[in-house]
């Protein structure tokens, strides 16, 4: 069974104007990139959210603590915009395969 996590975008207010512009260009169904940032001095489980190569913010800490270990174990993540809480507040669904699916056993 795949793992599903929904997270709001966090930290956009600390990003440059280009990040806000990138977020404003998003629509439901768009894919975004996620990347672990284990050297983040504030949270070893930090996961960046990127839009067209622009770092726009982070996965919420309470979600990242569950997702980062799976990603660091090698499970591929797919991240999709599933809605908005406001124009600069996208909701992102992160999907990772189960360990068995990743190994091709399911």
N, C-alpha and C positions, 0 to 999 in steps of 0.2 A: 504494500500500500504506500503510495507517495506521501511525502510530508508537505503540508500546506501551512503557510504562515502569512498573515496579513499585517502590514505595518504602515503607520504613517511616516511620511518623510520628516526627519528631524534635522535641525541645524542649518536650514536654508538661510536664516537671518545672518549667519556668520560667513556666508559665501559671497563672492563678488556678484555684481549686477548681471554678468553673463549667465550665472547659474539661475537667477530668477527668470531671465528671458527664456532659458532652456525649459524650465518648469512650466512657464506659461504656454509653451508650444505643445505640451503633452495633451493627449486625448486618451480616453479609456480604450484599452486594447493595445496601446503602445508598449513595446518592450524596452526595458532599461537594463543597464548592466549593474551588477553587484560584485564587489571585490572585498575580501577580508583585508583588514588593516591591523595585523597583530602587533605592530609596533606603536600603535596609537597610545600616547602617554596617559590618556584618560580612561581607556577601556580596551583591554586586550582582545575582546570579542567584537570590536567595532567593525562594521561593514559599510563601506562606501556605496552610495548610489550615484551612478553616472549616467548622463544623458548625452549621447553623441560625443563621448570623451570628456565631458565637463563634469567635474565633481560637484553635485548639487546638494549633497547632504548625506545623512546616515540612516540606516535602519534603526528603529527605536531600540534602545538598550534592552528592554524586557523581551524583545523578540530576538535580537542579535545573540543573546546568551544561549539560545537554543539552536539557531541557524549556523553560527560560526563553527562550532565543533563538527557539524555535518559537512560543511564546505571544506574545512581543513582536513577532514578525513578523505577528501577526494570526490565527494558527491557533487555533480554539476547542478548549478542553480539556474532557474529560469525566473525572471522577474517581470511582471506585467502590471501596468496601471489598471486598476479595477474600479476606480471611482475617485471622487474628490470631496473633501470636507470644506473646501473653499478654493479660490483660484490658484493659490500657491500652496495648497495642502493636498497633494495626491495620496491616495491609498495604493499600496503596492502589495501584490500577492507574490510571494516567493514559493516556488515549487521545487522540491528536490525528490529524486526517485528514492524508493526504499533501498536499503543496502542490497537486497536480493535482486531488485530490478537493475541496479547499477552494475552488478556482476553478471547480468544476463540470465539469472536463475528463476526469473518470474515472468 
